[in-house]
Amino acid sequence: AARARAVWSRPEWFVAVRRRSPDGAVAGPFRPLPNPPGRYLADPFPFELEGTAHLFVEDYSHAAGRAVISVCDELPDGGWSAPHTVLAAPHHLSYPFVFCHGEAVYMLPEAGESGRVQLYRARAFPDGWEPDHVLLDGVRAVDATLHEQDGVLWLFAHLVEGPGDAGALHLWSAEALDGPGRPHPRNPVATDPCGARPAGRLLRRGGA
């Protein structure tokens, strides 16, 4: 009975979207995107290119027990297409951190089970991605996030040592995307599980 209750009460993520008006104010309520049968969507990363919005997501399959990276494309009527896979691997993928650098578009998905942080470059956006180079190797890194400030690239990553480890936030810096990255001398820079894991792009608000 307990097992049956656990199945029926299984928590499931979903993604909801709302737009902002041109002045930056929130416009309208959140609109949930339906989860495909047997799957759920999580870790949304919106990205706009040449006037068209794309929503990259973790696309988790209950049957496979792992996720791929999918994208939902903005439709002319303001809706969104069904998610379609753009990146898959033999291991779990999530947190599709998509960003521009120079004239190229890159993705830095979470692939902690692989033991590395692999950067991908778009060869045919938004559907075609190819490995670019490895930023970190030999680590179990969660939710790696890049931030550029004053000509320096900062890489945030939550490192865990095993299934029972709460992990800690580590930081590296480099002048170029292909590194080499320098570990921050005070690593780990945050150890509180409530605030040590990245949750998307860094935002600048009011100069902070």
C-alpha positions in Angstrom: 0.0 0.0 0.0 2.8 2.4 0.9 4.5 1.6 -2.4 1.2 2.3 -4.3 0.8 5.6 -2.5 4.3 6.6 -3.4 3.7 6.0 -7.1 0.5 8.0 -7.1 1.9 10.9 -5.1 5.2 11.1 -7.0 6.2 14.8 -7.3 6.6 16.0 -10.8 8.2 19.2 -12.1 6.6 21.3 -14.8 7.5 24.6 -16.6 5.4 27.7 -16.8 6.0 30.8 -18.9 5.0 34.4 -18.8 6.1 37.4 -20.8 7.3 40.9 -19.8 6.2 44.1 -21.5 8.7 46.2 -23.3 9.3 48.3 -20.2 10.3 45.2 -18.2 7.1 44.8 -16.2 5.5 41.4 -15.9 2.7 41.0 -18.4 0.0 38.4 -17.8 -0.1 35.2 -15.7 2.1 32.2 -15.9 1.1 29.7 -18.6 2.0 26.1 -17.8 3.5 24.0 -20.6 2.0 20.5 -20.6 4.3 17.7 -19.7 4.5 15.0 -22.5 3.1 11.6 -21.4 5.6 9.7 -19.3 8.0 12.7 -19.1 8.3 16.0 -17.3 10.0 19.3 -18.1 12.3 21.2 -15.7 15.3 23.6 -15.6 13.9 26.1 -18.1 16.4 28.4 -19.9 14.8 31.0 -22.2 17.0 32.3 -25.0 16.1 34.8 -27.7 17.9 34.9 -31.1 17.1 37.0 -34.1 13.7 38.0 -32.5 12.5 34.4 -31.8 12.3 33.0 -28.4 13.4 29.4 -27.5 12.9 27.6 -24.2 15.6 25.0 -23.5 14.6 22.4 -20.8 15.5 19.3 -19.1 13.2 16.6 -20.6 13.0 13.7 -18.2 11.7 10.3 -19.2 10.4 8.1 -16.3 11.0 5.0 -18.5 14.6 5.8 -19.2 15.3 7.2 -15.7 17.3 10.1 -17.1 16.8 13.2 -19.1 17.8 14.8 -22.5 17.9 18.4 -23.4 14.9 19.6 -25.4 13.7 22.9 -26.8 10.3 24.5 -27.2 10.1 27.1 -29.9 7.9 30.2 -29.8 5.0 30.0 -32.3 3.5 33.0 -34.2 0.4 32.9 -32.1 2.4 33.4 -28.9 2.2 29.7 -27.9 5.0 27.2 -27.8 5.8 24.1 -29.7 6.0 20.7 -28.1 9.5 19.9 -26.8 11.9 18.2 -29.2 15.3 16.7 -28.3 18.4 18.7 -29.3 21.0 16.9 -27.1 21.2 13.4 -25.7 23.8 11.3 -24.0 24.2 7.8 -22.3 23.9 9.7 -19.0 21.5 12.2 -17.5 21.5 15.7 -18.8 19.8 18.8 -17.3 20.3 22.5 -16.6 20.8 23.6 -20.3 22.7 26.8 -19.7 22.6 28.5 -23.1 24.6 31.7 -23.8 26.2 33.8 -26.4 30.0 34.5 -26.5 31.5 36.4 -29.4 29.4 35.5 -32.4 28.7 31.9 -31.3 26.0 30.3 -29.2 27.1 27.8 -26.6 25.4 25.4 -24.2 26.8 24.2 -20.8 24.4 21.4 -19.7 24.8 19.5 -16.4 26.3 16.1 -17.0 27.5 15.2 -13.5 27.3 11.5 -14.1 30.0 11.9 -16.8 32.5 13.3 -14.4 33.1 16.4 -16.5 31.8 19.8 -17.5 31.5 19.7 -21.3 30.9 22.8 -23.4 28.9 22.5 -26.6 28.7 24.9 -29.5 25.7 25.4 -31.8 26.5 24.4 -35.4 22.8 24.8 -36.4 20.8 26.7 -33.7 18.7 25.6 -31.9 18.8 21.9 -33.0 22.4 21.1 -33.8 25.1 21.0 -31.1 28.7 19.7 -31.1 31.2 19.3 -28.3 33.5 22.3 -28.1 35.9 21.6 -25.2 35.9 20.3 -21.6 36.0 23.0 -18.9 36.3 20.7 -15.9 37.3 17.0 -15.8 37.4 14.4 -13.1 34.7 16.1 -11.0 31.0 15.6 -10.3 29.8 19.1 -11.1 26.2 20.2 -10.8 24.5 23.3 -12.5 27.7 24.9 -13.9 27.1 28.5 -14.6 29.2 31.1 -16.5 29.2 34.8 -15.8 31.3 37.4 -17.6 32.3 40.6 -15.9 35.0 43.2 -16.7 36.6 40.9 -19.3 36.8 37.9 -16.9 34.8 34.7 -17.2 33.7 33.2 -13.9 32.6 29.6 -13.7 30.4 28.6 -10.8 29.8 24.9 -10.2 28.4 22.9 -7.3 30.7 19.9 -6.7 29.6 16.8 -4.9 31.7 13.8 -3.9 29.0 11.1 -3.8 25.3 10.4 -3.4 25.2 11.5 0.3 27.3 14.6 -0.1 25.4 17.9 0.1 28.2 19.5 -2.0 29.7 23.0 -2.1 30.0 25.9 -4.5 33.4 26.3 -6.3 34.6 29.1 -8.5 37.1 29.4 -11.3 38.2 32.3 -13.5 39.7 32.7 -16.9 40.2 35.4 -19.6 39.2 33.1 -22.4 36.4 30.6 -22.8 38.8 27.8 -23.5 40.7 28.6 -20.3 42.7 27.5 -18.5 40.5 28.1 -15.5 42.1 29.2 -12.2 40.5 27.9 -9.0 39.5 30.6 -6.6 41.9 30.6 -3.6 39.0 30.4 -1.2 37.3 27.4 -2.7 34.8 26.3 -1.7 33.2 29.7 -1.7 29.9 28.6 -0.2 29.0 25.4 1.7 25.4 26.1 2.9 23.2 23.7 1.0 20.5 26.4 0.9 22.6 28.8 -1.1 25.5 26.9 -2.6 23.8 25.6 -5.8 23.4 27.8 -8.9 19.9 28.4 -10.1 20.3 30.1 -13.5 22.0 33.2 -14.9 23.3 35.9 -12.7 21.1 39.0 -12.8 22.2 42.6 -12.5 19.7 44.8 -10.7 20.3 48.3 -9.5 24.1 48.0 -10.1 24.4 44.9 -7.9 
